[in-house]
Amino acid sequence: MSLETRYNDDQSHLTIFMDEKFDFGKVQDFRQSYGDLPASVKTITVDLANTEYMDSSALGMLLNMQKSLQGKVSNFAISHCRPQVAKILKISRFDKKFSIS
């Protein structure tokens, strides 16, 4: 798998750590990362600290995750964006749907 997932101690927060490329090749891995979510999870953070490239399919994957977990997860965040990735997210107005840092 090209990404890593970690839960906090009480399993209320899932963090998905992406690698250098967040593109169509990550569809299956990304879906699996949140597929069997414990009911205790209320926050999901996608950590993009290592991500240097993302394309439109990555944006779609983020939106699909949010849509499929609506009503189960209350907070969605994207963290540690590099400048070029942050620019894509801002242009795409993802700051309206995700907390971005």
Backbone hydrogen bonds, N-H to C=O, Kabsch-Sander energy under -0.5 kcal/mol:
donor,donor_aa,acceptor,acceptor_aa,energy
4,E,17,F,-2.0
6,R,15,T,-2.1
8,N,13,H,-1.8
11,Q,8,N,-1.5
14,L,43,T,-2.6
15,T,6,R,-2.9
16,I,45,T,-3.1
17,F,4,E,-3.5
17,F,15,T,-0.6
18,M,16,I,-0.7
18,M,47,D,-2.3
22,F,53,Y,-2.8
23,D,21,K,-0.6
26,K,23,D,-2.5
27,V,24,F,-1.7
30,F,26,K,-3.1
31,R,27,V,-2.5
32,Q,28,Q,-2.5
33,S,29,D,-1.6
34,Y,30,F,-0.7
34,Y,31,R,-1.0
35,G,31,R,-0.6
36,D,32,Q,-0.6
37,L,34,Y,-0.7
37,L,35,G,-0.6
41,V,38,P,-1.8
42,K,12,S,-2.9
43,T,12,S,-1.8
44,I,75,N,-2.3
45,T,14,L,-2.7
46,V,77,A,-2.6
47,D,16,I,-3.0
47,D,45,T,-0.7
48,L,46,V,-0.6
48,L,79,S,-3.0
50,N,18,M,-0.5
51,T,48,L,-1.0
52,E,20,E,-2.3
52,E,50,N,-0.6
53,Y,20,E,-2.0
55,D,22,F,-1.5
58,A,55,D,-0.8
59,L,55,D,-1.3
60,G,56,S,-2.1
61,M,57,S,-2.3
62,L,58,A,-2.1
63,L,59,L,-2.1
64,N,60,G,-2.8
65,M,61,M,-2.3
66,Q,62,L,-2.2
67,K,63,L,-2.7
68,S,64,N,-2.8
69,L,65,M,-1.6
70,Q,67,K,-0.8
71,G,73,V,-0.5
72,K,69,L,-2.3
73,V,69,L,-2.4
74,S,42,K,-1.2
75,N,42,K,-2.2
77,A,44,I,-2.6
78,I,99,S,-2.9
79,S,46,V,-2.4
85,V,82,R,-0.5
86,A,82,R,-3.0
87,K,83,P,-2.0
88,I,84,Q,-1.3
89,L,85,V,-2.3
90,K,86,A,-2.5
91,I,87,K,-2.7
92,S,88,I,-2.0
93,R,90,K,-1.4
94,F,89,L,-2.7
96,K,93,R,-1.5
97,K,94,F,-1.1
98,F,94,F,-2.5
99,S,76,F,-2.2
100,I,98,F,-0.6
101,S,78,I,-2.5
